[in-house]
Structure formats: C-alpha cells, structure tokens
Amino acid sequence: MKETLTVIFANETTGEEMDLEIPLYITADELIRSLNKALMLGIDMDDMENCFLRTENPIALLRGDRLLKDFHLRTGTKICYAKAAEIAEIE
C-alpha cells in the first residue's frame, strides 16, 4: 500500500496553490501543525475551533487525531486553507 499521496494545497487567503506529497500515516493535527509552520499560515493552534483544513474530492474537514488515511483522501484531493473570518464571510 502506498504510504504517501500527492495533493493540491490551496491557500485561499493568498490565492496560492501548490502540489504537496504528504504521508498518509500522520494525524490531521500533525499535518496542520506542519503546514502552519512550513507555510507560515498563522493558524492559532491553541484555538481548536479554528484548527482545521477542509478538503474537496472528497469533501471532508481535517481535524483531530484521526490518521489522514481514514479521511479517504486520494491523489488530486484539494486541501484548502482560509482564515476563520473569511469562512464566516462565505457562509
């Protein structure tokens, strides 16, 4: 079984998109912490209400201690980041 996956990461705050190869055997929280640090997203990791990423294809909300493989992500899945205030404006 393949242990990594190529996904599209979309930073909706800046409009940037990039392909990332991510391991499937890390938790959603580990992915969020890593992307937050590497891409300087500014996610407040102490505020669990706003500590998530959303995906398209399949639609999911990445958060918590579940392994990424349990979200049934696949090659080409789009992982999106937007600040909580921007999400509230969309709704």
CYANA upper distance limits for C-alpha pairs under 8 A (distance plus 0.5 A):
  3 GLU  CA     23 PRO  CA      6.27
  3 GLU  CA     24 LEU  CA      6.04
  3 GLU  CA     25 TYR  CA      7.47
  4 THR  CA     21 GLU  CA      6.85
  4 THR  CA     22 ILE  CA      5.85
  4 THR  CA     23 PRO  CA      4.69
  4 THR  CA     24 LEU  CA      5.94
  5 LEU  CA     21 GLU  CA      5.89
  5 LEU  CA     22 ILE  CA      5.87
  5 LEU  CA     23 PRO  CA      6.85
  5 LEU  CA     24 LEU  CA      7.33
  5 LEU  CA     74 ARG  CA      7.12
  5 LEU  CA     75 THR  CA      6.12
  6 THR  CA     19 ASP  CA      7.06
  6 THR  CA     20 LEU  CA      5.99
  6 THR  CA     21 GLU  CA      4.83
  6 THR  CA     22 ILE  CA      6.88
  6 THR  CA     74 ARG  CA      8.25
  6 THR  CA     75 THR  CA      5.62
  6 THR  CA     76 GLY  CA      6.89
  6 THR  CA     77 THR  CA      8.37
  7 VAL  CA     19 ASP  CA      6.15
  7 VAL  CA     20 LEU  CA      5.89
  7 VAL  CA     21 GLU  CA      6.87
  7 VAL  CA     22 ILE  CA      7.92
  7 VAL  CA     74 ARG  CA      8.01
  7 VAL  CA     75 THR  CA      6.17
  7 VAL  CA     76 GLY  CA      5.40
  7 VAL  CA     77 THR  CA      5.58
  7 VAL  CA     78 LYS  CA      6.40
  7 VAL  CA     79 ILE  CA      7.54
  8 ILE  CA     17 GLU  CA      7.18
  8 ILE  CA     18 MET  CA      6.15
  8 ILE  CA     19 ASP  CA      5.06
  8 ILE  CA     20 LEU  CA      6.69
  8 ILE  CA     76 GLY  CA      6.66
  8 ILE  CA     77 THR  CA      6.67
  8 ILE  CA     78 LYS  CA      5.12
  8 ILE  CA     79 ILE  CA      6.53
  9 PHE  CA     17 GLU  CA      6.02
  9 PHE  CA     18 MET  CA      5.82
  9 PHE  CA     19 ASP  CA      6.62
  9 PHE  CA     20 LEU  CA      7.20
  9 PHE  CA     78 LYS  CA      6.37
  9 PHE  CA     79 ILE  CA      5.31
  9 PHE  CA     80 CYS  CA      6.45
  9 PHE  CA     81 TYR  CA      8.32
 10 ALA  CA     15 GLY  CA      7.51
 10 ALA  CA     16 GLU  CA      6.42
 10 ALA  CA     17 GLU  CA      4.88
 10 ALA  CA     18 MET  CA      7.19
 10 ALA  CA     78 LYS  CA      7.42
 10 ALA  CA     79 ILE  CA      6.58
 10 ALA  CA     80 CYS  CA      5.25
 10 ALA  CA     81 TYR  CA      6.75
 11 ASN  CA     15 GLY  CA      6.11
 11 ASN  CA     16 GLU  CA      5.79
 11 ASN  CA     17 GLU  CA      6.72
 11 ASN  CA     80 CYS  CA      6.54
 11 ASN  CA     81 TYR  CA      5.48
 11 ASN  CA     82 ALA  CA      6.92
 12 GLU  CA     16 GLU  CA      7.46
 12 GLU  CA     80 CYS  CA      7.23
 12 GLU  CA     81 TYR  CA      6.29
 12 GLU  CA     82 ALA  CA      5.67
 13 THR  CA     81 TYR  CA      7.84
 13 THR  CA     82 ALA  CA      5.97
 13 THR  CA     83 LYS  CA      7.38
 13 THR  CA     86 GLU  CA      8.50
 23 PRO  CA     68 LEU  CA      8.40
 24 LEU  CA     67 LEU  CA      7.33
 24 LEU  CA     68 LEU  CA      5.55
 24 LEU  CA     69 LYS  CA      5.48
 25 TYR  CA     67 LEU  CA      6.22
 25 TYR  CA     68 LEU  CA      6.78
 25 TYR  CA     69 LYS  CA      6.99
 26 ILE  CA     30 GLU  CA      6.69
 26 ILE  CA     31 LEU  CA      7.43
 26 ILE  CA     67 LEU  CA      5.84
 26 ILE  CA     68 LEU  CA      6.62
 27 THR  CA     31 LEU  CA      6.92
 27 THR  CA     64 GLY  CA      7.58
 27 THR  CA     65 ASP  CA      5.68
 27 THR  CA     66 ARG  CA      5.71
 27 THR  CA     67 LEU  CA      4.67
 27 THR  CA     68 LEU  CA      6.19
 28 ALA  CA     32 ILE  CA      6.69
 28 ALA  CA     62 LEU  CA      6.01
 28 ALA  CA     63 ARG  CA      5.59
 28 ALA  CA     64 GLY  CA      6.21
 28 ALA  CA     65 ASP  CA      6.62
 28 ALA  CA     66 ARG  CA      6.61
 28 ALA  CA     67 LEU  CA      6.71
 28 ALA  CA     68 LEU  CA      6.39
 29 ASP  CA     33 ARG  CA      6.57
 29 ASP  CA     52 PHE  CA      8.35
 29 ASP  CA     62 LEU  CA      8.41
 29 ASP  CA     63 ARG  CA      6.31
 29 ASP  CA     64 GLY  CA      5.89
 29 ASP  CA     65 ASP  CA      6.67
 30 GLU  CA     34 SER  CA      6.58
 31 LEU  CA     35 LEU  CA      6.59
 32 ILE  CA     36 ASN  CA      6.36
 32 ILE  CA     51 CYS  CA      8.00
 32 ILE  CA     52 PHE  CA      7.46
 32 ILE  CA     53 LEU  CA      7.76
 32 ILE  CA     63 ARG  CA      8.49
 33 ARG  CA     37 LYS  CA      6.69
 33 ARG  CA     45 MET  CA      7.94
 34 SER  CA     38 ALA  CA      6.49
 35 LEU  CA     39 LEU  CA      6.08
 35 LEU  CA     40 MET  CA      7.99
 35 LEU  CA     41 LEU  CA      7.84
 36 ASN  CA     40 MET  CA      5.75
 36 ASN  CA     41 LEU  CA      5.31
 36 ASN  CA     42 GLY  CA      6.86
 36 ASN  CA     43 ILE  CA      6.66
 37 LYS  CA     41 LEU  CA      7.63
 43 ILE  CA     50 ASN  CA      8.01
 43 ILE  CA     51 CYS  CA      7.15
 43 ILE  CA     83 LYS  CA      8.32
 44 ASP  CA     48 MET  CA      8.49
 44 ASP  CA     50 ASN  CA      7.80
 44 ASP  CA     51 CYS  CA      7.42
 45 MET  CA     51 CYS  CA      6.53
 47 ASP  CA     51 CYS  CA      6.88
 48 MET  CA     52 PHE  CA      8.36
 50 ASN  CA     84 ALA  CA      6.69
 51 CYS  CA     63 ARG  CA      7.32
 52 PHE  CA     61 LEU  CA      7.19
 52 PHE  CA     62 LEU  CA      5.99
 52 PHE  CA     63 ARG  CA      5.41
 53 LEU  CA     61 LEU  CA      6.45
 53 LEU  CA     62 LEU  CA      5.58
 53 LEU  CA     63 ARG  CA      7.41
 53 LEU  CA     79 ILE  CA      7.12
 53 LEU  CA     80 CYS  CA      6.44
 53 LEU  CA     81 TYR  CA      6.06
 54 ARG  CA     59 ILE  CA      7.80
 54 ARG  CA     60 ALA  CA      6.25
 54 ARG  CA     61 LEU  CA      4.96
 54 ARG  CA     62 LEU  CA      6.29
 54 ARG  CA     79 ILE  CA      6.35
 54 ARG  CA     80 CYS  CA      5.83
 54 ARG  CA     81 TYR  CA      7.33
 55 THR  CA     59 ILE  CA      5.67
 55 THR  CA     60 ALA  CA      5.64
 55 THR  CA     61 LEU  CA      6.81
 55 THR  CA     62 LEU  CA      7.84
 55 THR  CA     77 THR  CA      7.32
 55 THR  CA     78 LYS  CA      5.96
 55 THR  CA     79 ILE  CA      4.95
 55 THR  CA     80 CYS  CA      6.36
 56 GLU  CA     60 ALA  CA      7.42
 56 GLU  CA     77 THR  CA      6.53
 56 GLU  CA     78 LYS  CA      5.62
 56 GLU  CA     79 ILE  CA      7.11
 56 GLU  CA     80 CYS  CA      8.30
 57 ASN  CA     73 LEU  CA      8.15
 57 ASN  CA     74 ARG  CA      8.46
 57 ASN  CA     76 GLY  CA      8.26
 57 ASN  CA     77 THR  CA      5.74
 57 ASN  CA     78 LYS  CA      7.16
 58 PRO  CA     72 HIS  CA      7.91
 58 PRO  CA     73 LEU  CA      7.03
 58 PRO  CA     77 THR  CA      7.26
 60 ALA  CA     71 PHE  CA      7.64
 62 LEU  CA     71 PHE  CA      8.25
 66 ARG  CA     70 ASP  CA      7.09
 66 ARG  CA     71 PHE  CA      8.43
 67 LEU  CA     71 PHE  CA      7.86
 68 LEU  CA     72 HIS  CA      7.87
 68 LEU  CA     73 LEU  CA      7.61
 69 LYS  CA     73 LEU  CA      7.01
 73 LEU  CA     77 THR  CA      6.66
 82 ALA  CA     86 GLU  CA      6.74
 82 ALA  CA     87 ILE  CA      7.00
 83 LYS  CA     87 ILE  CA      7.04
 84 ALA  CA     88 ALA  CA      6.82
 85 ALA  CA     89 GLU  CA      6.98
 86 GLU  CA     90 ILE  CA      7.05
 87 ILE  CA     91 GLU  CA      7.05
